[in-house]
Amino acid sequence: MRASFPSPSQGVIHLGPVPLRAYALFIVVGIVVAIVTGERRMQAKGYRKGLVTDIAIWAVPFGIVGGRLYHVITDNQLYFRSGRRPIEALYIWHGGLGIWGAISLGALGAYIGARLSKDDVRLSDLGDSLAVGIPLAQGIGRLGNYFNQELYGRPSGLPWAVEIDPSHREARYADVATYQPTFLYELIWDFGTAGLVLWAERRFKLGLGRAFALYVATYCVGRFWIEALRIDEAHRFLGLRLNDYTAIVLFVLSVGYIIVRRPKHRGAHELSRATHVPAAAAVAAVAEPLTQIVEPEPTTPPIDPVPFTADGPFGESGSAGP
């Protein structure tokens, strides 16, 4: 018997009368992980506790809407082709959140939240702080794809191939039971991306938004080769899927950003990234050493004044000797 691992029999857990959908559950868990991780990293940069949570109130809804819009627009044939039900475009619990749309509109929501905040938030600091939590959230979210039996790859006989029920198989592979678990590959890649960002930050002193750019570039590399394994229906141009072109463009832009934003003066870069302080405090930090300068001691001792008496400075007669 060929080795493989089974898919869950259903993607819904019933807590009494309340249905708990695994896809939604893992999305929520991923969001919580991203927020908690981002909070800690922002506090390490000198920002107040709770700032990321405040911004997430705007960023998360924008990201979910953006992710769904990207999916529906790029896979519109799933909802608006003859015989399909357009209302299912709203059934987000069935899966279908495009990461590109989620990041784009999520960034807009984060910008709005940051501007409405009373804090002086640098968007580059915010992006760098989320550069670890976002890929972790993406990896956790892929577990929802596993429960939905979606986003799998080509037919496969590998020991780690995933079994897909007949109702979830592509029509042209109706008789094939096991497939490449591309959702698992992306989960591993996402977690590895988070680890790479952490390592690179410490090794190369990344800042100025470059940690976030590294996350985007690394994710794009993984998404490119994972897309090549997937067999679900998608728009293609010159043999490549639409997501491949998106990954290529974002990879080039991210690498370009990392190069252009490379700090020219190491000292200035370290001061700018060490902590987030008001401008007046930064000036004081630079000026403080100047106030500690001590005047050097004279190199020659001062000449003692000659005692002056009523008889004159040289004795009674005013002569220099007796």
C-alpha positions as CSV (number, residue, x, y, z in Angstrom):
1,M,0.0,0.0,0.0
2,R,1.3,3.4,-1.0
3,A,2.2,5.8,1.9
4,S,0.3,9.1,2.2
5,F,-1.5,11.1,4.8
6,P,-5.3,11.7,4.9
7,S,-7.2,14.9,4.7
8,P,-9.6,15.8,7.5
9,S,-13.1,14.4,6.9
10,Q,-14.7,17.8,7.4
11,G,-13.6,21.4,7.9
12,V,-16.3,22.3,10.4
13,I,-16.3,21.6,14.2
14,H,-19.6,22.0,15.9
15,L,-19.6,23.5,19.4
16,G,-23.2,22.8,20.3
17,P,-25.3,24.7,17.8
18,V,-22.3,26.9,16.7
19,P,-20.3,25.8,13.7
20,L,-16.6,26.6,14.0
21,R,-15.0,26.5,10.6
22,A,-11.4,25.5,10.6
23,Y,-10.4,27.9,7.8
24,A,-11.7,30.9,9.7
25,L,-10.2,29.6,13.0
26,F,-6.7,29.4,11.6
27,I,-7.0,32.8,9.9
28,V,-7.9,34.3,13.3
29,V,-5.1,32.4,15.1
30,G,-2.6,33.7,12.5
31,I,-3.8,37.3,12.9
32,V,-3.4,37.0,16.7
33,V,0.1,35.7,16.3
34,A,1.0,38.5,13.9
35,I,-0.3,41.2,16.2
36,V,1.4,39.8,19.3
37,T,4.7,39.4,17.5
38,G,4.4,42.9,16.0
39,E,3.6,44.4,19.4
40,R,6.7,43.0,21.0
41,R,8.9,44.1,18.1
42,M,7.5,47.6,18.1
43,Q,8.0,47.9,21.8
44,A,11.6,46.9,21.3
45,K,11.9,49.9,19.0
46,G,10.6,52.3,21.7
47,Y,6.9,52.5,20.8
48,R,4.1,52.2,23.4
49,K,2.4,48.9,24.2
50,G,-0.9,48.5,22.4
51,L,0.0,50.5,19.3
52,V,0.0,47.6,16.9
53,T,-3.3,46.4,18.3
54,D,-4.8,49.9,17.6
55,I,-3.5,49.9,14.1
56,A,-4.7,46.3,13.5
57,I,-8.3,47.5,14.0
58,W,-7.9,49.2,10.6
59,A,-5.4,46.9,9.0
60,V,-7.1,43.6,9.5
61,P,-10.5,44.4,8.0
62,F,-8.8,46.1,5.1
63,G,-6.6,43.1,4.6
64,I,-9.4,40.6,4.6
65,V,-11.4,42.6,2.1
66,G,-8.3,43.1,-0.1
67,G,-7.5,39.4,0.0
68,R,-11.0,38.4,-1.0
69,L,-11.2,41.0,-3.8
70,Y,-7.9,39.9,-5.3
71,H,-9.1,36.3,-5.3
72,V,-12.5,37.0,-6.8
73,I,-11.0,39.3,-9.5
74,T,-8.2,36.9,-10.5
75,D,-10.4,33.8,-10.3
76,N,-13.6,35.4,-11.4
77,Q,-14.5,32.3,-13.5
78,L,-15.2,30.4,-10.2
79,Y,-18.1,32.8,-9.5
80,F,-19.3,34.5,-12.6
81,R,-19.1,31.9,-15.3
82,S,-22.3,30.3,-16.7
83,G,-23.7,27.9,-14.2
84,R,-21.8,29.4,-11.2
85,R,-23.4,31.2,-8.3
86,P,-22.1,34.8,-7.9
87,I,-23.3,35.0,-4.3
88,E,-20.5,32.5,-3.4
89,A,-18.0,35.3,-4.0
90,L,-19.0,36.4,-0.5
91,Y,-18.5,32.9,1.0
92,I,-15.1,33.7,2.5
93,W,-15.3,30.6,4.8
94,H,-14.9,28.4,1.7
95,G,-11.4,29.7,1.3
96,G,-9.9,32.1,-1.1
97,L,-7.8,35.0,0.2
98,G,-5.2,36.4,-2.1
99,I,-2.1,37.4,-0.1
100,W,-1.2,40.1,-2.6
101,G,-4.5,41.8,-2.1
102,A,-4.4,41.3,1.6
103,I,-1.0,42.9,1.9
104,S,-1.9,45.9,-0.4
105,L,-5.2,46.9,1.3
106,G,-3.9,45.8,4.7
107,A,-1.0,48.3,4.2
108,L,-3.6,51.0,3.4
109,G,-5.5,50.2,6.5
110,A,-2.3,50.3,8.6
111,Y,-1.4,53.7,7.1
112,I,-4.9,55.0,8.1
113,G,-4.5,53.6,11.6
114,A,-1.0,55.0,12.0
115,R,-2.1,58.5,10.9
116,L,-5.1,58.5,13.2
117,S,-2.9,57.4,16.1
118,K,-1.5,60.1,18.4
119,D,1.8,58.4,18.2
120,D,4.6,59.5,15.8
121,V,4.7,56.2,13.9
122,R,7.3,55.6,11.2
123,L,5.8,53.2,8.6
124,S,9.2,51.6,8.0
125,D,9.4,50.7,11.7
126,L,5.8,49.2,11.5
127,G,6.6,47.2,8.4
128,D,9.9,45.8,9.9
129,S,8.0,44.9,13.1
130,L,5.4,42.9,11.2
131,A,8.0,41.2,8.9
132,V,8.1,38.2,11.2
133,G,4.5,37.9,12.3
134,I,3.0,38.1,8.8
135,P,4.7,35.1,7.4
136,L,3.9,33.2,10.6
137,A,0.3,34.1,10.1
138,Q,0.4,33.0,6.5
139,G,1.8,29.6,7.4
140,I,-0.8,29.1,10.1
141,G,-3.5,30.1,7.6
142,R,-2.4,27.3,5.3
143,L,-3.7,24.8,7.8
144,G,-7.1,26.0,6.8
145,N,-6.5,25.0,3.2
146,Y,-5.6,21.5,4.5
147,F,-9.0,21.2,6.2
148,N,-10.8,22.6,3.1
149,Q,-8.9,20.1,0.9
150,E,-7.8,22.9,-1.5
151,L,-4.6,24.4,-3.0
152,Y,-3.0,21.0,-3.4
153,G,-0.5,20.2,-6.3
154,R,0.1,17.6,-8.9
155,P,-0.8,13.9,-8.5
156,S,2.0,12.3,-6.5
157,G,3.1,9.0,-5.0
158,L,5.5,10.6,-2.5
159,P,5.3,9.3,1.1
160,W,4.1,12.7,2.2
161,A,1.4,13.0,-0.5
162,V,-2.0,14.1,0.7
163,E,-5.2,12.2,0.1
164,I,-8.0,14.2,-1.5
165,D,-11.6,13.1,-1.3
166,P,-13.3,12.7,-4.7
167,S,-15.6,15.6,-4.1
168,H,-12.6,18.0,-3.9
169,R,-10.6,16.7,-6.8
170,E,-10.1,18.4,-10.2
171,A,-12.3,16.9,-12.9
172,R,-9.4,15.7,-15.0
173,Y,-7.9,13.9,-12.0
174,A,-11.1,12.3,-10.7
175,D,-9.5,8.9,-10.4
176,V,-6.3,10.1,-8.6
177,A,-6.3,9.9,-4.9
178,T,-3.0,11.5,-3.7
179,Y,-1.3,14.8,-4.5
180,Q,1.5,17.2,-3.7
181,P,0.7,19.0,-0.4
182,T,1.6,22.5,-1.7
183,F,-0.2,24.1,1.3
184,L,2.3,22.2,3.5
185,Y,5.2,23.4,1.4
186,E,4.1,27.0,1.7
187,L,3.6,26.6,5.5
188,I,7.2,25.4,5.9
189,W,8.5,28.1,3.5
190,D,6.6,30.8,5.5
191,F,8.0,29.7,8.8
192,G,11.5,29.6,7.2
193,T,11.0,33.1,5.9
194,A,10.2,34.4,9.4
195,G,13.4,32.7,10.7
196,L,15.4,34.2,7.8
197,V,14.2,37.7,8.6
198,L,15.1,37.3,12.3
199,W,18.6,36.1,11.4
200,A,19.2,38.7,8.7
201,E,18.1,41.5,11.1
202,R,20.8,40.6,13.6
203,R,23.5,39.7,11.1
204,F,23.1,42.7,8.7
205,K,21.4,45.2,11.0
206,L,18.4,45.6,8.8
207,G,16.1,48.6,9.3
208,L,14.4,51.4,7.3
209,G,11.8,48.9,6.0
210,R,14.4,46.5,4.6
211,A,13.3,43.7,6.9
212,F,9.8,43.9,5.4
213,A,11.2,44.0,1.9
214,L,13.3,40.9,2.6
215,Y,10.1,39.1,3.8
216,V,8.3,40.1,0.5
217,A,11.3,39.0,-1.7
218,T,11.7,35.7,0.1
219,Y,8.1,34.9,0.1
220,C,7.9,35.6,-3.7
221,V,10.7,33.1,-4.4
222,G,8.8,30.4,-2.6
223,R,5.4,31.3,-4.1
224,F,6.9,31.1,-7.6
225,W,8.1,27.5,-7.4
226,I,5.0,26.4,-5.3
227,E,2.7,27.9,-8.0
228,A,4.4,25.7,-10.5
229,L,3.2,22.6,-8.6
230,R,-0.5,23.6,-8.3
231,I,-3.1,22.3,-10.7
232,D,-6.2,24.4,-9.7
233,E,-7.7,26.5,-12.4
234,A,-5.9,29.8,-13.0
235,H,-5.3,32.4,-15.6
236,R,-2.1,31.8,-17.6
237,F,0.0,34.0,-19.8
238,L,2.9,32.7,-21.8
239,G,2.9,29.5,-19.7
240,L,3.0,31.2,-16.4
241,R,0.1,31.7,-13.9
242,L,-1.0,35.2,-13.0
243,N,0.5,34.8,-9.5
244,D,3.9,34.1,-11.0
245,Y,4.0,37.4,-12.7
246,T,2.9,39.2,-9.5
247,A,5.7,37.4,-7.6
248,I,8.3,38.4,-10.2
249,V,7.3,42.0,-10.1
250,L,7.2,42.2,-6.3
251,F,10.5,40.4,-6.0
252,V,12.3,42.9,-8.2
253,L,10.8,45.8,-6.4
254,S,11.7,44.4,-3.0
255,V,15.3,43.7,-3.9
256,G,15.6,47.1,-5.4
257,Y,14.3,48.7,-2.2
258,I,16.8,46.8,-0.1
259,I,19.6,48.1,-2.3
260,V,18.4,51.7,-2.6
261,R,17.7,52.0,1.2
262,R,21.1,50.6,2.2
263,P,22.4,53.1,4.8
264,K,25.3,55.2,3.6
265,H,26.7,56.0,7.0
266,R,26.6,53.1,9.5
267,G,26.6,55.4,12.6
268,A,23.6,57.4,11.4
269,H,21.8,54.2,10.5
270,E,22.3,52.7,13.9
271,L,21.1,55.9,15.6
272,S,18.0,56.0,13.5
273,R,17.1,52.3,14.1
274,A,18.1,51.8,17.7
275,T,15.0,53.4,19.2
276,H,12.3,55.6,18.1
277,V,12.7,58.9,19.9
278,P,11.4,62.4,19.4
279,A,13.6,64.8,17.4
280,A,14.4,66.9,20.4
281,A,15.6,63.9,22.3
282,A,17.7,62.7,19.4
283,V,19.4,66.1,19.2
284,A,20.0,66.1,22.9
285,A,21.5,62.6,22.7
286,V,24.0,63.9,20.1
287,A,24.7,67.2,21.9
288,E,25.2,65.8,25.4
289,P,28.8,64.6,25.0
290,L,29.7,68.2,23.9
291,T,28.7,69.5,27.3
292,Q,31.1,67.1,29.1
293,I,34.2,68.7,27.6
294,V,36.6,69.8,30.5
295,E,39.1,72.6,30.0
296,P,42.7,71.2,30.0
297,E,45.0,72.1,32.9
298,P,47.6,74.7,32.1
299,T,50.9,73.3,30.9
300,T,53.0,75.8,33.0
301,P,52.4,76.8,36.6
302,P,51.3,80.4,37.2
303,I,54.0,82.8,38.4
304,D,53.5,83.7,42.1
305,P,53.2,87.5,42.6
306,V,56.2,89.2,44.4
307,P,55.3,90.3,47.9
308,F,55.1,94.0,48.1
309,T,56.0,95.9,51.4
310,A,56.3,99.5,52.4
311,D,60.1,99.2,52.0
312,G,59.8,98.1,48.4
313,P,59.9,94.7,46.8
314,F,63.6,94.2,47.3
315,G,64.1,95.0,51.0
316,E,65.0,98.1,53.0
317,S,67.4,99.8,50.6
318,G,65.7,98.7,47.5
319,S,68.9,96.9,46.4
320,A,69.0,93.3,45.2
321,G,71.4,92.2,47.9
322,P,72.6,93.0,51.4
